Amino acid sequence: MQKRWKILDADELKAAALHESLKINTTLCKILVQRGLDDFEKSKHFFRPQLTDLHSPWLMKDMRKAVDRVLSAFSIKEKILVFGDYDVDGTTSVASMFQFLQKIYPAVDFYIPHRYREGYGISKLGIDFAKENNFSLIISLDCGIKSVELIAYAKTLGIDFIVCDHHLPDNELPEAIAILNAKQKDCNYPYKELCGCGVGFKLMQALSEELKLNDNSYLQYLDLVATAIAADIVPITGENRTLAFYGLKKVNENPCAGIKALMQLAAVQKEMHIVNLVFIIAPRVNAAGRMDDAKKAVQLFIEQDPTKAMEFAEMLHSDNTDRKEADSSITEQALAIIESDIALINKKTTVVFQEHWHKGVVGIVASRLIEKYYRPTIVLTKSGDYVAGSARSVAGFNLYEAIHACREHLIGYGGHFAAAGMTLAPENVIPFSSAFERIVAATIPPELLIPEIIIDSEISFAELTPNFYNILSQMEPFGPENMRPVFIAEKVMDTGFSKIVKEQHIRFSVRQNKIAFTGIGFNMSEKFHLLQMQKPIDIVFTLDMNEWNGEKNLQLKVIDIRFSE
């Protein structure tokens, strides 16, 4: 697939001034300036995050109300229910808050809604469970900000809510005792991008300060917070960076029994990074809710006994194996449907539907299809008497608006810029597909249908030294708004030793002037002919450390190549 290359600019004067104060490689200074780290103090906080950098939880609107309501529940011996969503952010939020409260107060339990029986967020079944079991305070985590009617219903039953959420609030807010959400218009909390688990962490921090507990009473859950930050794809900047930095430290040095068990099952040998939390821990946790019941993900995270934790981890591991099989099989079937119909191949959208596809993986399949056919994609399946589906967008295109424009064909829908879900009647699948294609074709700029590679900076092979890599590594944890830097090296020649490995990857051996590097380019075999022509090429890559037989060498992780101009 052809890709667009976009090389970012940096303010040369600011980069030079930063180089003067930091005394590190100029290219790295340019990247820091691009990321808003344009002076010594900002760079110091970035490279050396401290837990003392965390903001006071009391800056968050309604924090005093939330803490007072929890303390009131303690004093009159009310039962507290910790309620969270079925994804990684929700289950880690619930596991940390439940354990924190349980250590200081016995009358606490937790509730995770069933993905298919109850759907996303606060559920009527959950509120009824609270009423039947005499819970009079619910602390909701990673959900609740949009649950106006359900929280009003709870109030009629004598149940109060404290909402800890990070999703964008609507104009009408629920009648909760307290709403902790930094995205509220009148909330002065300095950092707006916490995930749900991060908001719960701030409530634990405030309660800990109020009750004069040891800091470890809430800091011990940083491994769960880091897992949520990684999985929920929130920016790894500011406070999230500090939480992720120390959370990863705990994952690598002293993780909870549940995370440790998942790492053992995945045969983790090396140091864990954010990317490992995203691709090793998160899929296994999410699989519990996709394939079965996410309650066992919380049970895994709160289990202290390593043997029992391993039992729960094996259940999640098994769910993930089932998820992978379903995902792989459905992707194969969906690609066959597209490839068998020339009309589908030439469209600006992909909409595919089969009644028997597993509802829990249609969103993943939509993402897989975008890897092959880069365009807004919807995968639909039967759900009871209706059809339900998940949609994924391409970078820069507002998917939610396109679906909103087709709402006459839908029973319900929700989502955001990049991803959405919908429900419709079976007879509306074809009219909806046609309307979606028509809207997207009329509104999507042609360049958005070609994937874009954002390149941080041009670089020469001469700059790629162990010292350069050492400083680059200190920019971790990488993630949204602090991605692993992508470089371009121009006028590079093949040494003659590059080769195709395992039929689909390229093992690169390239030189620029007199400096040679090896590298790996996954799924790039169709570009091998460019190397064989012995012409200068431009090469886009990230820098990696390869360990083999006890030896460490810098290597290029190649993303794309093309002939030099």
Secondary structure, DSSP 8 states (H G I E B T S, - for coil): ---EEEE----HHHHHHHHHHH-S-HHHHHHHHHTT--SHHHHHHHHS--GGGS--GGGSTTHHHHHHHHHHHHHTT-EEEEEE-SSHHHHHHHHHHHHHHHTT-S-EEEE---TTTT-SSS-HHHHHHHHHTTEEEEEEES--TT-HHHHHHHHHTT-EEEEE--S---SS----SEEE-TTSTT---S-----HHHHHHHHHHHHHHHTT--THHHHTTHHHHHHHHHHTT---SHHHHHHHHHHHHHHHHS--HHHHHHHHHTT--S---HHHIIIIIHHHHHHHHHHS-THHHHHHHH---HHHHHHHHHHHHHHHHHHHHHHHHHHHHHHHHHHT-HHHHTSSSEEEE-TTS-GGGHHHHHHHHHHHS-S-EEEEEEETTEEEEEEE--TT--HHHHHHTTGGG-SEEEE-SSEEEEEE-GGGHHHHHHHHHHHHHHHS-GGGGS-EEEE-EE--GGG--HHHHHHHHTT-S-BTTB----EEEEEEEE-S--EEETTTEEEEEEEETTEEEEEEETT-GGGHHHHHTT--EEEEEEEEEEEETTEEEEEEEEEEEEE--
